[in-house]
């Protein structure tokens, strides 16, 4: 039985990694920063501030993980997203632990038609820059680590986008952009893929996203239909005209990673069909 430490266990993806790692028979520890998660029985939980380098190193020494999965981030917090990733990489490398670091398609500007694993980051936003800095730090400090770039994470009704669709359908202000395109992935598929990569000797950048490129409005319509909501209640908008600055169309090319994975990364049209969550 190996030990898996999940940084950011209170998040949507982190929680899925915890659940699947436990189901696979691993000993699992997870961290949280502001609110303790409702983790499955058998999970060892620790409060951790990733900004504190010594605290991260001390926890890794205490848990003695075979694998560290870093699913922690905070969009408006460079020290957590960038410095925290560096601290995790330093601690994992010092402990001789495998590291799987979760990155984002936010590292790209959207200027290219699609982005293979060999593409270099060209972020437009502070969050994208923090994620790009985290990638650089992880690769430098822990060369054997996996850097897993992903896209919008959906599934089980727990994602921010699913909650937003329900809120908009209930009359909340806002809109879903028709010109903001991503490649959504199911949280369960992504968590399985991360654990699969952790069990290999692969390293470097891997892209883990779904094969269907959808606008946020198209994605919202699929969610609404699955959940029995009226898609006509979802307001439309254009990010280029009224939204926050940032990339518009970002498509991750996952061809190379799909060729080596047993885990299927389903497209949103498949996993958002009218079936139970």
Secondary structure, 3 states (H helix, E strand, C coil): CCEEEEECCCCHHHHHHHHHHHHCCCEEEEEECCCCCCCCCCEEEEECCCCCHHHHHHHHHHHCCCEEEECCCCCCCHHHHHHHHHHHHHHHHHHCCEEEEEEEHHHCCCCCCCECCCCCCCCCCHHHHHHHHHHHHHHHHCCCCEEEEECCEECCCCCHHHHHHHHHHCCCCCCEECCCEECCEEHHHHHHHHHHHHCCCCCEEEEECCCCCEEHHHHHHHHHHHCCCCHHHCCEECHHHHCCCCCCECCECCHHHHCCCCCCCCCHHHHCCCCCC
